[in-house]
Amino acid sequence: FLNNPLVKRSNALLMRESKLAQRTAAHIAARPRLRKAAIRWTTKHPERLSGAICVELIRGGGCPGGASATASLAAHDFRSKMPDIECPTLIVWGENDLVVAPVCAERYAERIPDSRLVVFEDTGHLPMIERPGRFLAELESFLDASS
């Protein structure tokens, strides 16, 4: 998915730290149909998100530090460090994640000791935003069990 040329071009434009990127994000965020098209890559049901949340997600791409942070995260391979994690870890994933494939969640759970994987059905890349009630319930349960 991330190697799709259209996705690469869109991300390159929105993640640029420039006034043009910020204006482009503002233009997209102000138009419901464009907002839906931009957000559909990260959420299974963009129509369920409030306009304000969509605006924040889109405008965040042009923020100072956003491009370099995203590039750094994408370039860093942390798989070899996963077995060294020494605290209980909750992994929450959307089964319809188009940004990072759900199979990655299973691999993370296999590599991270004392981890718990929860996959939300009918959910994309942002389970904490798409399903905040369920996310908070899972987090509370995890924290209670870990204390």
Residue pairs with C-beta under 8 A, 6 or more apart in sequence:
1 7
1 41
1 98
1 99
1 101
2 8
2 11
2 74
2 99
7 41
10 38
11 61
11 70
13 21
13 24
14 21
14 24
14 25
14 38
14 58
14 61
14 62
15 21
15 61
15 62
15 66
15 67
15 70
15 71
16 62
16 67
17 62
17 63
17 64
17 65
17 66
17 67
17 68
18 62
21 61
21 62
22 59
22 62
24 62
25 58
25 59
25 60
25 61
25 62
26 59
27 34
28 34
28 35
28 38
28 58
29 35
29 54
29 55
29 58
29 59
30 55
32 51
35 46
35 51
35 54
35 55
35 58
36 46
36 47
36 54
38 54
38 58
39 46
39 49
39 54
39 57
39 58
40 46
41 98
41 99
41 125
42 57
42 98
42 99
42 124
42 125
42 126
43 49
43 123
43 124
43 125
43 126
43 129
43 130
44 94
44 96
44 122
44 123
44 124
44 130
45 122
45 124
45 130
46 54
48 130
49 57
49 129
49 130
53 129
57 126
57 129
60 66
79 107
79 111
82 108
82 111
82 112
83 111
83 112
83 113
85 112
85 113
85 114
85 115
86 113
87 114
88 114
88 115
88 116
88 142
88 145
88 146
89 112
89 114
89 115
89 116
90 115
90 116
90 118
90 138
90 139
90 142
91 105
91 108
91 109
91 112
91 115
91 116
91 117
91 118
92 118
92 120
92 127
92 128
92 135
92 138
92 139
93 102
93 105
93 117
93 118
93 119
93 120
93 127
94 102
94 119
94 120
94 123
94 124
94 125
94 126
94 127
94 130
95 102
95 119
95 120
95 121
95 122
95 123
96 102
96 122
96 123
96 124
97 123
97 124
97 125
98 124
98 125
99 124
99 125
100 125
102 119
105 117
105 119
106 117
108 115
108 117
109 115
109 116
109 117
116 142
118 138
120 127
120 130
120 131
120 134
120 135
123 130
123 131
124 130
127 134
127 135
128 135
